[in-house]
Amino acid sequence: MRIPFEKLKSEFKRVLLSLHFTEEKAELCATIFAENSRDGVYTHGLNRFPVFVEFVKEGLVNPDAEPTKENAIGSLEQWNGNLGAGILNARFCMARAIELAKENGISCVALKNTNHWMRAGAYGWQAAEAGFIGICFTNTIANLPPWGGIDPRLGNNPLVIAIPRKDGHVVLDMAISQYSVGKLNQYKSNNEELPLPGGYDASGQLSTHAAAILESKRLLPVGFWKGSGLSLVLDLLATVLSQGNSTAKITESERESGVSQVFICIKPDSNAYTQQAIEDIIAYTKTSQPEHEGGSISYPGENTLKTREKSLKEGVLVDECIWAKVLAL
């Protein structure tokens, strides 16, 4: 089932206004939820919207909150999200990082006491569309075991690196697990097997069965021990730079709220060499012979642009059951 983008956005906005978001905040939140769905990231778009509504109703997300600056050290700023909507706080902090990078060439904005920012890549796209390199990451509730362990002690801390490009920005948006929790839930709902093992089942065997992995809570980190180490240092950086909550502290409440995030911006020298170097790197990468006949090599963000184009032309593909839930809110 496909829904026009504007229809999707208007329904999100209707619900947000009923939850006492201001007109401006409802418009921005609705736009990002709709854009995430438009780009094919349903796990942090339409599918996640009812959960976001629950968090607002439970008081975990405060529609009235505004971010406040707590400290500034040169081109590093520390902000408090005051448990406002993660989308709004993240959008604000990336915009602030862009402004600081305009002045200093590089900037870092660290944010504490915020909420889930939905699709991490949205803020990489925000930076790239402004002509800046963007790097951002967040910590989360513990939902990933450290390498060699069984119990979740690490966050599945998303990392985004975005590079502006005239013919389509390069935007890496990756979870630290082979599949994000949202993606596993999507495979579980569709009763589909994972293309590659995504974690362990209750007996400790690698599995392609999403439900078994979610039940065991033993997701597979990317790069095995390397992903485990990356998750740990991202949590350290987010906590230290923001002076906010760590994954351990967030997990104490058993609800993912009050997380810490970092937004870094770099102003590139957009000369002829830079532009040609980007094209040469992408072109060289694409000369690799595809593994399967008819296959192709894509750079991070390329498939997103294709999905976006199709969604705007044909409508956003939605899950009918979840769409019905949104209409009933």
C-alpha positions in Angstrom: 0.0 0.0 0.0 1.4 3.4 -1.0 0.5 6.7 0.5 1.3 10.2 -0.9 4.1 11.8 1.1 2.1 14.9 2.0 -0.8 12.7 3.3 1.6 10.7 5.5 3.1 13.9 6.9 -0.3 15.5 7.5 -1.5 12.5 9.6 1.7 12.6 11.7 1.2 16.3 12.2 -2.4 15.8 13.2 -1.5 13.4 15.9 1.4 15.5 17.2 -0.8 18.6 17.5 -3.2 16.5 19.6 -0.3 15.7 21.9 0.2 19.5 22.4 3.2 20.0 20.2 3.3 23.6 18.8 2.6 24.1 15.2 6.3 24.6 14.4 7.4 21.5 16.4 4.6 19.3 15.0 5.5 20.4 11.4 9.2 19.5 11.9 8.7 16.2 13.7 6.0 15.1 11.2 8.3 16.1 8.3 11.2 14.0 9.6 9.0 11.0 10.4 7.6 11.2 6.8 11.0 11.7 5.3 12.4 8.6 7.1 9.5 6.6 5.7 10.0 8.2 2.2 13.6 7.0 2.2 12.7 3.5 3.1 13.7 3.7 6.8 10.3 2.5 8.1 11.8 1.3 11.4 12.4 4.9 12.4 9.5 6.4 10.4 6.0 5.1 10.2 6.7 1.9 12.2 8.2 3.8 15.1 5.7 6.6 15.2 3.2 4.8 17.5 6.0 4.0 20.0 7.0 7.7 19.9 3.4 8.6 20.8 3.4 6.2 23.7 6.6 7.8 25.1 5.0 11.3 24.8 1.9 10.0 26.7 4.0 8.4 29.3 5.9 11.6 30.0 9.3 10.3 28.7 9.3 12.9 25.9 8.3 16.5 26.9 6.7 18.4 23.9 7.4 21.7 25.6 11.1 21.3 26.3 13.7 23.4 24.7 17.5 22.6 24.5 19.7 24.9 26.8 23.4 25.6 26.4 25.4 24.6 29.5 29.0 25.2 28.5 31.2 26.4 25.6 34.9 25.7 25.1 36.0 27.2 21.8 34.2 25.3 19.0 32.9 22.7 21.5 29.5 23.4 23.0 27.5 21.3 25.5 23.7 21.3 25.5 21.0 19.9 27.7 18.0 18.4 25.7 15.8 18.6 28.8 14.1 15.3 27.7 12.5 17.0 24.7 11.7 15.2 21.5 14.9 13.6 20.2 14.2 14.6 16.6 13.9 18.3 17.5 17.0 18.3 19.8 19.1 16.5 17.2 18.0 18.8 14.4 18.8 21.8 16.5 22.2 20.6 17.6 23.3 19.7 14.0 22.2 23.2 12.9 24.2 24.6 15.7 27.2 22.5 14.7 26.9 23.8 11.1 26.9 27.4 12.3 30.0 26.9 14.5 31.8 25.1 11.6 31.1 28.1 9.4 33.0 30.3 11.8 35.8 27.8 12.9 36.0 25.2 10.1 35.2 22.5 12.5 32.8 22.1 15.5 31.5 19.7 18.0 28.1 20.0 19.8 27.5 17.5 22.5 24.0 16.9 23.9 22.8 15.2 27.1 19.3 14.3 28.4 17.7 13.8 25.1 15.6 11.1 23.5 15.7 8.7 20.6 16.5 10.7 17.4 14.8 8.2 15.1 16.9 7.8 11.9 20.4 8.8 12.7 21.2 9.4 9.1 18.7 12.3 9.0 21.3 14.5 10.6 24.0 13.4 8.3 21.8 14.4 5.4 21.1 17.7 7.1 24.8 18.5 7.3 25.6 17.3 3.7 22.7 19.4 2.3 24.2 22.4 3.9 27.6 21.6 2.3 29.3 20.2 5.4 30.9 16.9 6.4 28.8 15.6 9.3 29.7 13.0 11.9 27.2 12.1 14.6 26.6 9.3 17.0 24.5 8.4 20.1 24.5 6.0 22.9 21.5 3.8 23.7 20.1 1.4 26.3 22.2 -1.8 26.6 21.0 -4.1 23.9 24.2 -5.6 22.6 26.5 -8.1 24.4 30.3 -7.2 24.5 32.4 -9.6 22.4 32.8 -12.8 24.4 29.9 -12.0 26.7 26.2 -13.1 26.8 24.5 -10.3 28.7 23.8 -7.0 26.9 26.1 -4.4 28.3 26.8 -2.2 25.2 24.5 0.1 23.3 23.7 -0.4 19.6 25.2 3.0 19.1 24.5 4.3 15.6 27.3 6.1 13.8 26.8 8.5 10.8 29.4 10.0 8.5 28.2 12.2 5.7 30.2 13.8 2.8 28.5 16.4 0.6 28.5 15.6 -3.2 26.9 17.4 -6.1 25.4 14.3 -7.7 24.2 12.6 -4.5 25.6 12.9 -1.0 27.6 10.0 0.5 25.9 9.2 3.8 26.9 6.2 5.9 24.3 5.4 8.6 25.2 2.2 10.5 24.1 0.5 13.6 26.9 -1.4 15.6 25.0 -4.6 15.2 24.8 -6.5 11.9 21.1 -5.6 11.9 19.5 -2.8 14.0 16.8 -3.8 16.6 14.2 -2.1 14.4 15.3 -4.1 11.3 15.1 -7.3 13.3 11.6 -6.4 14.4 10.7 -5.8 10.8 12.0 -9.2 9.7 10.1 -10.8 12.6 6.8 -9.0 11.8 7.2 -10.1 8.1 8.1 -13.7 9.2 11.2 -13.5 7.0 14.7 -15.0 7.4 17.7 -12.7 7.6 19.9 -12.7 4.5 22.9 -13.3 6.8 23.3 -14.3 10.5 22.4 -11.4 12.8 23.0 -12.9 16.2 22.7 -15.9 18.4 19.8 -18.1 19.4 19.2 -19.3 22.9 21.6 -22.3 22.4 24.4 -19.9 21.4 24.3 -20.7 17.7 24.5 -18.1 15.0 21.0 -17.5 13.6 19.1 -15.9 10.7 15.9 -16.1 12.7 15.0 -12.6 13.9 12.6 -13.7 16.6 15.2 -16.1 18.1 17.8 -13.3 18.2 15.5 -10.8 19.8 14.5 -13.4 22.4 18.1 -14.2 23.3 19.2 -10.5 23.2 22.5 -11.6 21.7 22.8 -9.4 18.6 26.0 -9.9 16.5 28.2 -6.8 16.4 29.6 -5.7 13.0 33.2 -6.9 12.7 32.7 -9.2 15.7 35.1 -7.8 18.4 35.8 -4.7 16.4 32.2 -3.7 16.5 32.1 -4.4 20.2 35.1 -2.1 20.7 33.6 0.6 18.5 30.3 0.6 20.5 32.3 1.0 23.8 34.3 4.0 22.6 31.3 5.7 21.1 29.6 5.5 24.5 32.7 6.8 26.2 32.9 9.8 23.8 29.2 10.6 24.0 29.2 10.5 27.8 32.4 12.4 28.3 31.8 15.1 25.7 28.2 15.7 26.8 28.7 15.1 30.5 25.5 13.1 30.2 24.3 9.5 30.8 26.2 6.5 29.8 24.6 3.3 28.4 24.9 1.8 31.9 23.0 4.7 33.5 20.4 4.8 30.7 19.8 1.0 31.2 19.0 1.4 34.9 15.6 2.9 34.1 14.8 0.1 31.7 13.4 2.7 29.2 15.6 4.4 26.6 15.4 8.0 27.6 18.0 10.6 28.6 20.6 9.5 26.1 23.8 11.4 25.1 24.7 12.4 21.5 27.5 14.1 19.6 27.3 16.2 16.4 30.5 17.1 14.6 30.7 19.3 11.5 33.7 20.0 9.2 33.7 22.7 6.5 35.4 21.1 3.4 37.4 22.9 0.9 35.0 22.5 -2.1 37.6 23.1 -4.8 38.0 21.2 -8.0 40.4 18.7 -6.4 37.9 17.8 -3.7 35.1 17.3 -6.1 37.2 15.2 -8.5 38.7 13.1 -5.7 35.2 12.2 -4.4 34.1 11.1 -7.9 37.4 9.2 -8.5 37.0 7.2 -5.3 33.3 6.3 -6.0 34.1 5.4 -9.6 37.0 3.2 -8.6 34.9 1.4 -6.0 32.2 0.7 -8.6 34.8 -1.0 -10.9 34.7 -4.1 -8.7 32.9 -7.0 -10.4 29.5 -7.6 -8.8 29.2 -10.8 -6.9 26.0 -11.8 -8.6 25.0 -11.4 -12.3 23.0 -8.3 -12.7 24.2 -6.9 -9.4 25.8 -3.5 -8.8 28.0 -1.7 -6.4 26.5 1.2 -4.5 28.0 3.9 -2.3 26.4 4.7 1.1 23.3 6.8 0.4 22.8 5.9 -3.3 20.0 3.4 -2.7 18.4 5.9 -0.3 18.1 8.4 -3.2 16.6 5.8 -5.5 14.0 4.8 -2.8 13.3 8.5 -2.2 12.6 9.2 -5.9 10.3 6.2 -6.2 8.4 7.2 -3.0 7.8 10.7 -4.2 6.6 9.5 -7.6 4.5 6.5 -6.6 3.8 7.2 -2.9 5.4 6.0 0.3 5.2 2.2 0.8 3.5 1.6 4.2 2.4 -1.3 6.4 -1.4 -1.3 6.3 -1.8 -2.4 9.9 0.6 0.3 11.2 -1.0 2.9 9.0 -4.4 2.0 10.4 -3.0 2.4 13.9 -1.8 5.9 13.1 -5.1 6.9 11.6 -6.8 5.7 14.8 -4.6 7.8 17.1 
